[in-house]
Amino acid sequence: MQIRKPTMFRNAIDLRDKIQVRVLRKRLKLSAPELGEIVRKTGNSLAAITKEAGATRPR
């Protein structure tokens, strides 16, 4: 019997997956507390996290 792998959404981050969290933190140049605060504020949508990270960090 073959077991299907769970389908991952490309537009949301799985916060239980350490690799996804590490890659996102590195790409957005955020610390763990900063990312946690943004996720609490906006949810797990990649677009919302990216938008909020850009708004909170001046470039």
CHARMM internal coordinates of N, CA and C (Angstrom, degrees):
IC EDIT
DIST 1 N 1 CA 1.4486
DIST 1 CA 1 C 1.5334
ANGL 1 N 1 CA 1 C 108.90
DIST 1 C 2 N 1.3101
ANGL 1 CA 1 C 2 N 115.95
DIHE 1 N 1 CA 1 C 2 N 132.41
DIST 2 N 2 CA 1.4573
ANGL 1 C 2 N 2 CA 120.61
DIHE 1 CA 1 C 2 N 2 CA 178.75
DIST 2 CA 2 C 1.5207
ANGL 2 N 2 CA 2 C 109.66
DIHE 1 C 2 N 2 CA 2 C -94.98
DIST 2 C 3 N 1.3050
ANGL 2 CA 2 C 3 N 114.23
DIHE 2 N 2 CA 2 C 3 N 137.43
DIST 3 N 3 CA 1.4599
ANGL 2 C 3 N 3 CA 120.42
DIHE 2 CA 2 C 3 N 3 CA 179.03
DIST 3 CA 3 C 1.5197
ANGL 3 N 3 CA 3 C 108.00
DIHE 2 C 3 N 3 CA 3 C -106.09
DIST 3 C 4 N 1.3252
ANGL 3 CA 3 C 4 N 116.11
DIHE 3 N 3 CA 3 C 4 N 128.88
DIST 4 N 4 CA 1.4594
ANGL 3 C 4 N 4 CA 120.45
DIHE 3 CA 3 C 4 N 4 CA 179.39
DIST 4 CA 4 C 1.5139
ANGL 4 N 4 CA 4 C 110.44
DIHE 3 C 4 N 4 CA 4 C -75.68
DIST 4 C 5 N 1.3206
ANGL 4 CA 4 C 5 N 115.42
DIHE 4 N 4 CA 4 C 5 N 140.74
DIST 5 N 5 CA 1.4502
ANGL 4 C 5 N 5 CA 120.72
DIHE 4 CA 4 C 5 N 5 CA 173.71
DIST 5 CA 5 C 1.5249
ANGL 5 N 5 CA 5 C 108.44
DIHE 4 C 5 N 5 CA 5 C -74.49
DIST 5 C 6 N 1.3227
ANGL 5 CA 5 C 6 N 117.11
DIHE 5 N 5 CA 5 C 6 N 148.17
DIST 6 N 6 CA 1.4633
ANGL 5 C 6 N 6 CA 117.79
DIHE 5 CA 5 C 6 N 6 CA 176.66
DIST 6 CA 6 C 1.5222
ANGL 6 N 6 CA 6 C 110.63
DIHE 5 C 6 N 6 CA 6 C -65.84
DIST 6 C 7 N 1.2976
ANGL 6 CA 6 C 7 N 116.43
DIHE 6 N 6 CA 6 C 7 N 141.10
DIST 7 N 7 CA 1.4579
ANGL 6 C 7 N 7 CA 122.15
DIHE 6 CA 6 C 7 N 7 CA 179.58
DIST 7 CA 7 C 1.5243
ANGL 7 N 7 CA 7 C 109.37
DIHE 6 C 7 N 7 CA 7 C -78.94
DIST 7 C 8 N 1.3119
ANGL 7 CA 7 C 8 N 115.79
DIHE 7 N 7 CA 7 C 8 N 128.28
DIST 8 N 8 CA 1.4545
ANGL 7 C 8 N 8 CA 120.48
DIHE 7 CA 7 C 8 N 8 CA 178.75
DIST 8 CA 8 C 1.5276
ANGL 8 N 8 CA 8 C 109.02
DIHE 7 C 8 N 8 CA 8 C -97.01
DIST 8 C 9 N 1.2925
ANGL 8 CA 8 C 9 N 115.35
DIHE 8 N 8 CA 8 C 9 N 143.90
DIST 9 N 9 CA 1.4540
ANGL 8 C 9 N 9 CA 120.78
DIHE 8 CA 8 C 9 N 9 CA 177.80
DIST 9 CA 9 C 1.5159
ANGL 9 N 9 CA 9 C 108.40
DIHE 8 C 9 N 9 CA 9 C -88.21
DIST 9 C 10 N 1.3054
ANGL 9 CA 9 C 10 N 116.57
DIHE 9 N 9 CA 9 C 10 N 135.85
DIST 10 N 10 CA 1.4648
ANGL 9 C 10 N 10 CA 120.43
DIHE 9 CA 9 C 10 N 10 CA -178.48
DIST 10 CA 10 C 1.5236
ANGL 10 N 10 CA 10 C 112.20
DIHE 9 C 10 N 10 CA 10 C -82.08
DIST 10 C 11 N 1.3192
ANGL 10 CA 10 C 11 N 117.09
DIHE 10 N 10 CA 10 C 11 N -14.28
DIST 11 N 11 CA 1.4562
ANGL 10 C 11 N 11 CA 118.56
DIHE 10 CA 10 C 11 N 11 CA -176.72
DIST 11 CA 11 C 1.5287
ANGL 11 N 11 CA 11 C 112.99
DIHE 10 C 11 N 11 CA 11 C -106.51
DIST 11 C 12 N 1.3335
ANGL 11 CA 11 C 12 N 116.87
DIHE 11 N 11 CA 11 C 12 N 10.45
DIST 12 N 12 CA 1.4544
ANGL 11 C 12 N 12 CA 120.90
DIHE 11 CA 11 C 12 N 12 CA 178.74
DIST 12 CA 12 C 1.5247
ANGL 12 N 12 CA 12 C 108.88
DIHE 11 C 12 N 12 CA 12 C -137.29
DIST 12 C 13 N 1.3140
ANGL 12 CA 12 C 13 N 116.25
DIHE 12 N 12 CA 12 C 13 N 148.95
DIST 13 N 13 CA 1.4555
ANGL 12 C 13 N 13 CA 121.02
DIHE 12 CA 12 C 13 N 13 CA 179.71
DIST 13 CA 13 C 1.5250
ANGL 13 N 13 CA 13 C 109.21
DIHE 12 C 13 N 13 CA 13 C -98.79
DIST 13 C 14 N 1.3237
ANGL 13 CA 13 C 14 N 115.38
DIHE 13 N 13 CA 13 C 14 N 138.97
DIST 14 N 14 CA 1.4614
ANGL 13 C 14 N 14 CA 121.27
DIHE 13 CA 13 C 14 N 14 CA 175.63
DIST 14 CA 14 C 1.5222
ANGL 14 N 14 CA 14 C 106.65
DIHE 13 C 14 N 14 CA 14 C -92.71
DIST 14 C 15 N 1.3123
ANGL 14 CA 14 C 15 N 117.09
DIHE 14 N 14 CA 14 C 15 N 107.83
DIST 15 N 15 CA 1.4550
ANGL 14 C 15 N 15 CA 121.56
DIHE 14 CA 14 C 15 N 15 CA -174.86
DIST 15 CA 15 C 1.5251
ANGL 15 N 15 CA 15 C 112.62
DIHE 14 C 15 N 15 CA 15 C -70.56
DIST 15 C 16 N 1.3200
ANGL 15 CA 15 C 16 N 117.95
DIHE 15 N 15 CA 15 C 16 N -13.04
DIST 16 N 16 CA 1.4638
ANGL 15 C 16 N 16 CA 120.78
DIHE 15 CA 15 C 16 N 16 CA 176.37
DIST 16 CA 16 C 1.5253
ANGL 16 N 16 CA 16 C 111.76
DIHE 15 C 16 N 16 CA 16 C -81.44
DIST 16 C 17 N 1.3373
ANGL 16 CA 16 C 17 N 117.27
DIHE 16 N 16 CA 16 C 17 N -15.46
DIST 17 N 17 CA 1.4570
ANGL 16 C 17 N 17 CA 121.99
DIHE 16 CA 16 C 17 N 17 CA -179.30
DIST 17 CA 17 C 1.5339
ANGL 17 N 17 CA 17 C 108.78
DIHE 16 C 17 N 17 CA 17 C -91.21
DIST 17 C 18 N 1.3335
ANGL 17 CA 17 C 18 N 116.49
DIHE 17 N 17 CA 17 C 18 N 108.40
DIST 18 N 18 CA 1.4615
ANGL 17 C 18 N 18 CA 121.28
DIHE 17 CA 17 C 18 N 18 CA -175.22
DIST 18 CA 18 C 1.5168
ANGL 18 N 18 CA 18 C 112.27
DIHE 17 C 18 N 18 CA 18 C -62.82
DIST 18 C 19 N 1.3175
ANGL 18 CA 18 C 19 N 117.32
DIHE 18 N 18 CA 18 C 19 N -33.43
DIST 19 N 19 CA 1.4618
ANGL 18 C 19 N 19 CA 120.60
DIHE 18 CA 18 C 19 N 19 CA -178.18
DIST 19 CA 19 C 1.5249
ANGL 19 N 19 CA 19 C 110.89
DIHE 18 C 19 N 19 CA 19 C -68.55
DIST 19 C 20 N 1.3376
ANGL 19 CA 19 C 20 N 116.86
DIHE 19 N 19 CA 19 C 20 N -44.16
DIST 20 N 20 CA 1.4655
ANGL 19 C 20 N 20 CA 119.81
DIHE 19 CA 19 C 20 N 20 CA 177.91
DIST 20 CA 20 C 1.5268
ANGL 20 N 20 CA 20 C 110.86
DIHE 19 C 20 N 20 CA 20 C -60.36
DIST 20 C 21 N 1.3222
ANGL 20 CA 20 C 21 N 116.45
DIHE 20 N 20 CA 20 C 21 N -42.91
DIST 21 N 21 CA 1.4652
ANGL 20 C 21 N 21 CA 120.69
DIHE 20 CA 20 C 21 N 21 CA -179.12
DIST 21 CA 21 C 1.5219
ANGL 21 N 21 CA 21 C 110.29
DIHE 20 C 21 N 21 CA 21 C -65.04
DIST 21 C 22 N 1.3443
ANGL 21 CA 21 C 22 N 117.29
DIHE 21 N 21 CA 21 C 22 N -43.69
DIST 22 N 22 CA 1.4607
ANGL 21 C 22 N 22 CA 120.87
DIHE 21 CA 21 C 22 N 22 CA -179.49
DIST 22 CA 22 C 1.5300
ANGL 22 N 22 CA 22 C 111.53
DIHE 21 C 22 N 22 CA 22 C -63.52
DIST 22 C 23 N 1.3345
ANGL 22 CA 22 C 23 N 116.93
DIHE 22 N 22 CA 22 C 23 N -43.09
DIST 23 N 23 CA 1.4626
ANGL 22 C 23 N 23 CA 120.56
DIHE 22 CA 22 C 23 N 23 CA -179.83
DIST 23 CA 23 C 1.5298
ANGL 23 N 23 CA 23 C 110.50
DIHE 22 C 23 N 23 CA 23 C -64.90
DIST 23 C 24 N 1.3185
ANGL 23 CA 23 C 24 N 117.28
DIHE 23 N 23 CA 23 C 24 N -42.91
DIST 24 N 24 CA 1.4652
ANGL 23 C 24 N 24 CA 120.52
DIHE 23 CA 23 C 24 N 24 CA 179.91
DIST 24 CA 24 C 1.5273
ANGL 24 N 24 CA 24 C 110.97
DIHE 23 C 24 N 24 CA 24 C -65.39
DIST 24 C 25 N 1.3322
ANGL 24 CA 24 C 25 N 117.34
DIHE 24 N 24 CA 24 C 25 N -42.94
DIST 25 N 25 CA 1.4663
ANGL 24 C 25 N 25 CA 120.40
DIHE 24 CA 24 C 25 N 25 CA 178.15
DIST 25 CA 25 C 1.5191
ANGL 25 N 25 CA 25 C 111.04
DIHE 24 C 25 N 25 CA 25 C -61.00
DIST 25 C 26 N 1.3327
ANGL 25 CA 25 C 26 N 116.60
DIHE 25 N 25 CA 25 C 26 N -41.30
DIST 26 N 26 CA 1.4594
ANGL 25 C 26 N 26 CA 120.61
DIHE 25 CA 25 C 26 N 26 CA -179.16
DIST 26 CA 26 C 1.5294
ANGL 26 N 26 CA 26 C 110.88
DIHE 25 C 26 N 26 CA 26 C -67.87
DIST 26 C 27 N 1.3513
ANGL 26 CA 26 C 27 N 116.35
DIHE 26 N 26 CA 26 C 27 N -41.69
DIST 27 N 27 CA 1.4589
ANGL 26 C 27 N 27 CA 119.97
DIHE 26 CA 26 C 27 N 27 CA -178.50
DIST 27 CA 27 C 1.5270
ANGL 27 N 27 CA 27 C 111.48
DIHE 26 C 27 N 27 CA 27 C -66.23
DIST 27 C 28 N 1.3276
ANGL 27 CA 27 C 28 N 116.79
DIHE 27 N 27 CA 27 C 28 N -39.04
DIST 28 N 28 CA 1.4613
ANGL 27 C 28 N 28 CA 120.52
DIHE 27 CA 27 C 28 N 28 CA -177.84
DIST 28 CA 28 C 1.5300
ANGL 28 N 28 CA 28 C 112.88
DIHE 27 C 28 N 28 CA 28 C -91.57
DIST 28 C 29 N 1.3399
ANGL 28 CA 28 C 29 N 117.12
DIHE 28 N 28 CA 28 C 29 N -3.97
DIST 29 N 29 CA 1.4719
ANGL 28 C 29 N 29 CA 122.91
DIHE 28 CA 28 C 29 N 29 CA -179.53
DIST 29 CA 29 C 1.5201
ANGL 29 N 29 CA 29 C 110.95
DIHE 28 C 29 N 29 CA 29 C 56.31
DIST 29 C 30 N 1.3476
ANGL 29 CA 29 C 30 N 115.31
DIHE 29 N 29 CA 29 C 30 N 53.39
DIST 30 N 30 CA 1.4584
ANGL 29 C 30 N 30 CA 122.12
DIHE 29 CA 29 C 30 N 30 CA 179.28
DIST 30 CA 30 C 1.5203
ANGL 30 N 30 CA 30 C 110.17
DIHE 29 C 30 N 30 CA 30 C -117.33
DIST 30 C 31 N 1.3266
ANGL 30 CA 30 C 31 N 116.46
DIHE 30 N 30 CA 30 C 31 N 152.88
DIST 31 N 31 CA 1.4540
ANGL 30 C 31 N 31 CA 120.48
DIHE 30 CA 30 C 31 N 31 CA 172.35
DIST 31 CA 31 C 1.5225
ANGL 31 N 31 CA 31 C 108.27
DIHE 30 C 31 N 31 CA 31 C -86.13
DIST 31 C 32 N 1.3171
ANGL 31 CA 31 C 32 N 116.17
DIHE 31 N 31 CA 31 C 32 N 169.11
DIST 32 N 32 CA 1.4684
ANGL 31 C 32 N 32 CA 120.47
DIHE 31 CA 31 C 32 N 32 CA -179.27
DIST 32 CA 32 C 1.5387
ANGL 32 N 32 CA 32 C 111.99
DIHE 31 C 32 N 32 CA 32 C -61.08
DIST 32 C 33 N 1.3424
ANGL 32 CA 32 C 33 N 118.94
DIHE 32 N 32 CA 32 C 33 N -46.02
DIST 33 N 33 CA 1.4811
ANGL 32 C 33 N 33 CA 117.98
DIHE 32 CA 32 C 33 N 33 CA 178.02
DIST 33 CA 33 C 1.5286
ANGL 33 N 33 CA 33 C 113.19
DIHE 32 C 33 N 33 CA 33 C -63.64
DIST 33 C 34 N 1.3381
ANGL 33 CA 33 C 34 N 117.10
DIHE 33 N 33 CA 33 C 34 N -36.59
DIST 34 N 34 CA 1.4665
ANGL 33 C 34 N 34 CA 119.90
DIHE 33 CA 33 C 34 N 34 CA 179.04
DIST 34 CA 34 C 1.5262
ANGL 34 N 34 CA 34 C 110.62
DIHE 33 C 34 N 34 CA 34 C -64.14
DIST 34 C 35 N 1.3402
ANGL 34 CA 34 C 35 N 116.07
DIHE 34 N 34 CA 34 C 35 N -45.24
DIST 35 N 35 CA 1.4647
ANGL 34 C 35 N 35 CA 119.11
DIHE 34 CA 34 C 35 N 35 CA 178.98
DIST 35 CA 35 C 1.5205
ANGL 35 N 35 CA 35 C 110.85
DIHE 34 C 35 N 35 CA 35 C -63.55
DIST 35 C 36 N 1.3330
ANGL 35 CA 35 C 36 N 116.89
DIHE 35 N 35 CA 35 C 36 N -41.48
DIST 36 N 36 CA 1.4644
ANGL 35 C 36 N 36 CA 120.42
DIHE 35 CA 35 C 36 N 36 CA 178.68
DIST 36 CA 36 C 1.5177
ANGL 36 N 36 CA 36 C 112.41
DIHE 35 C 36 N 36 CA 36 C -59.85
DIST 36 C 37 N 1.3233
ANGL 36 CA 36 C 37 N 116.23
DIHE 36 N 36 CA 36 C 37 N -41.96
DIST 37 N 37 CA 1.4688
ANGL 36 C 37 N 37 CA 120.47
DIHE 36 CA 36 C 37 N 37 CA 179.42
DIST 37 CA 37 C 1.5235
ANGL 37 N 37 CA 37 C 110.99
DIHE 36 C 37 N 37 CA 37 C -65.49
DIST 37 C 38 N 1.3251
ANGL 37 CA 37 C 38 N 116.88
DIHE 37 N 37 CA 37 C 38 N -42.24
DIST 38 N 38 CA 1.4692
ANGL 37 C 38 N 38 CA 120.73
DIHE 37 CA 37 C 38 N 38 CA 179.67
DIST 38 CA 38 C 1.5219
ANGL 38 N 38 CA 38 C 110.60
DIHE 37 C 38 N 38 CA 38 C -64.93
DIST 38 C 39 N 1.3315
ANGL 38 CA 38 C 39 N 117.46
DIHE 38 N 38 CA 38 C 39 N -41.13
DIST 39 N 39 CA 1.4659
ANGL 38 C 39 N 39 CA 120.69
DIHE 38 CA 38 C 39 N 39 CA 179.77
DIST 39 CA 39 C 1.5236
ANGL 39 N 39 CA 39 C 110.63
DIHE 38 C 39 N 39 CA 39 C -66.26
DIST 39 C 40 N 1.3349
ANGL 39 CA 39 C 40 N 117.42
DIHE 39 N 39 CA 39 C 40 N -39.52
DIST 40 N 40 CA 1.4657
ANGL 39 C 40 N 40 CA 119.58
DIHE 39 CA 39 C 40 N 40 CA 176.99
DIST 40 CA 40 C 1.5279
ANGL 40 N 40 CA 40 C 110.98
DIHE 39 C 40 N 40 CA 40 C -62.80
DIST 40 C 41 N 1.3171
ANGL 40 CA 40 C 41 N 115.19
DIHE 40 N 40 CA 40 C 41 N -35.94
DIST 41 N 41 CA 1.4629
ANGL 40 C 41 N 41 CA 120.71
DIHE 40 CA 40 C 41 N 41 CA -176.66
DIST 41 CA 41 C 1.5361
ANGL 41 N 41 CA 41 C 112.19
DIHE 40 C 41 N 41 CA 41 C -76.36
DIST 41 C 42 N 1.3551
ANGL 41 CA 41 C 42 N 117.12
DIHE 41 N 41 CA 41 C 42 N -41.95
DIST 42 N 42 CA 1.4594
ANGL 41 C 42 N 42 CA 119.66
DIHE 41 CA 41 C 42 N 42 CA -170.25
DIST 42 CA 42 C 1.5241
ANGL 42 N 42 CA 42 C 114.80
DIHE 41 C 42 N 42 CA 42 C -111.12
DIST 42 C 43 N 1.3312
ANGL 42 CA 42 C 43 N 117.83
DIHE 42 N 42 CA 42 C 43 N -21.74
DIST 43 N 43 CA 1.4614
ANGL 42 C 43 N 43 CA 120.05
DIHE 42 CA 42 C 43 N 43 CA -175.49
DIST 43 CA 43 C 1.5143
ANGL 43 N 43 CA 43 C 109.99
DIHE 42 C 43 N 43 CA 43 C 103.99
DIST 43 C 44 N 1.3394
ANGL 43 CA 43 C 44 N 117.00
DIHE 43 N 43 CA 43 C 44 N -169.68
DIST 44 N 44 CA 1.4596
ANGL 43 C 44 N 44 CA 120.07
DIHE 43 CA 43 C 44 N 44 CA -173.52
DIST 44 CA 44 C 1.5245
ANGL 44 N 44 CA 44 C 113.69
DIHE 43 C 44 N 44 CA 44 C -99.12
DIST 44 C 45 N 1.3016
ANGL 44 CA 44 C 45 N 119.12
DIHE 44 N 44 CA 44 C 45 N 14.50
DIST 45 N 45 CA 1.4580
ANGL 44 C 45 N 45 CA 122.95
DIHE 44 CA 44 C 45 N 45 CA 177.68
DIST 45 CA 45 C 1.5280
ANGL 45 N 45 CA 45 C 109.81
DIHE 44 C 45 N 45 CA 45 C -73.32
DIST 45 C 46 N 1.3331
ANGL 45 CA 45 C 46 N 116.39
DIHE 45 N 45 CA 45 C 46 N 128.60
DIST 46 N 46 CA 1.4655
ANGL 45 C 46 N 46 CA 120.39
DIHE 45 CA 45 C 46 N 46 CA -179.59
DIST 46 CA 46 C 1.5233
ANGL 46 N 46 CA 46 C 112.19
DIHE 45 C 46 N 46 CA 46 C -62.16
DIST 46 C 47 N 1.3132
ANGL 46 CA 46 C 47 N 116.66
DIHE 46 N 46 CA 46 C 47 N -39.56
DIST 47 N 47 CA 1.4638
ANGL 46 C 47 N 47 CA 119.95
DIHE 46 CA 46 C 47 N 47 CA -179.85
DIST 47 CA 47 C 1.5227
ANGL 47 N 47 CA 47 C 110.91
DIHE 46 C 47 N 47 CA 47 C -63.90
DIST 47 C 48 N 1.3203
ANGL 47 CA 47 C 48 N 117.02
DIHE 47 N 47 CA 47 C 48 N -43.05
DIST 48 N 48 CA 1.4582
ANGL 47 C 48 N 48 CA 120.61
DIHE 47 CA 47 C 48 N 48 CA -179.40
DIST 48 CA 48 C 1.5292
ANGL 48 N 48 CA 48 C 111.28
DIHE 47 C 48 N 48 CA 48 C -67.89
DIST 48 C 49 N 1.3326
ANGL 48 CA 48 C 49 N 116.95
DIHE 48 N 48 CA 48 C 49 N -39.63
DIST 49 N 49 CA 1.4593
ANGL 48 C 49 N 49 CA 120.65
DIHE 48 CA 48 C 49 N 49 CA 178.93
DIST 49 CA 49 C 1.5213
ANGL 49 N 49 CA 49 C 110.37
DIHE 48 C 49 N 49 CA 49 C -64.72
DIST 49 C 50 N 1.3308
ANGL 49 CA 49 C 50 N 116.92
DIHE 49 N 49 CA 49 C 50 N -44.82
DIST 50 N 50 CA 1.4596
ANGL 49 C 50 N 50 CA 121.31
DIHE 49 CA 49 C 50 N 50 CA -179.92
DIST 50 CA 50 C 1.5192
ANGL 50 N 50 CA 50 C 111.31
DIHE 49 C 50 N 50 CA 50 C -63.50
DIST 50 C 51 N 1.3190
ANGL 50 CA 50 C 51 N 116.37
DIHE 50 N 50 CA 50 C 51 N -42.66
DIST 51 N 51 CA 1.4611
ANGL 50 C 51 N 51 CA 120.95
DIHE 50 CA 50 C 51 N 51 CA 179.75
DIST 51 CA 51 C 1.5256
ANGL 51 N 51 CA 51 C 110.92
DIHE 50 C 51 N 51 CA 51 C -63.99
DIST 51 C 52 N 1.3240
ANGL 51 CA 51 C 52 N 116.73
DIHE 51 N 51 CA 51 C 52 N -44.86
DIST 52 N 52 CA 1.4621
ANGL 51 C 52 N 52 CA 120.69
DIHE 51 CA 51 C 52 N 52 CA -179.28
DIST 52 CA 52 C 1.5283
ANGL 52 N 52 CA 52 C 111.15
DIHE 51 C 52 N 52 CA 52 C -68.14
DIST 52 C 53 N 1.3307
ANGL 52 CA 52 C 53 N 117.47
DIHE 52 N 52 CA 52 C 53 N -37.63
DIST 53 N 53 CA 1.4593
ANGL 52 C 53 N 53 CA 120.27
DIHE 52 CA 52 C 53 N 53 CA 178.80
DIST 53 CA 53 C 1.5298
ANGL 53 N 53 CA 53 C 110.09
DIHE 52 C 53 N 53 CA 53 C -65.58
DIST 53 C 54 N 1.3077
ANGL 53 CA 53 C 54 N 117.39
DIHE 53 N 53 CA 53 C 54 N -36.81
DIST 54 N 54 CA 1.4581
ANGL 53 C 54 N 54 CA 120.86
DIHE 53 CA 53 C 54 N 54 CA 177.19
DIST 54 CA 54 C 1.5129
ANGL 54 N 54 CA 54 C 112.07
DIHE 53 C 54 N 54 CA 54 C -69.18
DIST 54 C 55 N 1.3113
ANGL 54 CA 54 C 55 N 116.41
DIHE 54 N 54 CA 54 C 55 N -32.83
DIST 55 N 55 CA 1.4603
ANGL 54 C 55 N 55 CA 120.50
DIHE 54 CA 54 C 55 N 55 CA -179.61
DIST 55 CA 55 C 1.5336
ANGL 55 N 55 CA 55 C 111.53
DIHE 54 C 55 N 55 CA 55 C -75.83
DIST 55 C 56 N 1.3263
ANGL 55 CA 55 C 56 N 116.85
DIHE 55 N 55 CA 55 C 56 N -33.37
DIST 56 N 56 CA 1.4581
ANGL 55 C 56 N 56 CA 119.22
DIHE 55 CA 55 C 56 N 56 CA -177.41
DIST 56 CA 56 C 1.5155
ANGL 56 N 56 CA 56 C 112.98
DIHE 55 C 56 N 56 CA 56 C -83.73
DIST 56 C 57 N 1.3279
ANGL 56 CA 56 C 57 N 117.29
DIHE 56 N 56 CA 56 C 57 N -25.20
DIST 57 N 57 CA 1.4664
ANGL 56 C 57 N 57 CA 121.44
DIHE 56 CA 56 C 57 N 57 CA -179.46
DIST 57 CA 57 C 1.5123
ANGL 57 N 57 CA 57 C 110.04
DIHE 56 C 57 N 57 CA 57 C -107.29
DIST 57 C 58 N 1.3186
ANGL 57 CA 57 C 58 N 117.63
DIHE 57 N 57 CA 57 C 58 N 113.92
DIST 58 N 58 CA 1.4713
ANGL 57 C 58 N 58 CA 118.13
DIHE 57 CA 57 C 58 N 58 CA 175.38
DIST 58 CA 58 C 1.5206
ANGL 58 N 58 CA 58 C 110.52
DIHE 57 C 58 N 58 CA 58 C -70.74
DIST 58 C 59 N 1.3196
ANGL 58 CA 58 C 59 N 115.44
DIHE 58 N 58 CA 58 C 59 N 141.47
DIST 59 N 59 CA 1.4683
ANGL 58 C 59 N 59 CA 119.77
DIHE 58 CA 58 C 59 N 59 CA -177.69
DIST 59 CA 59 C 1.4934
ANGL 59 N 59 CA 59 C 111.07
DIHE 58 C 59 N 59 CA 59 C -100.36
END
COOR INIT
IC SEED 1 N 1 CA 1 C
IC BUILD
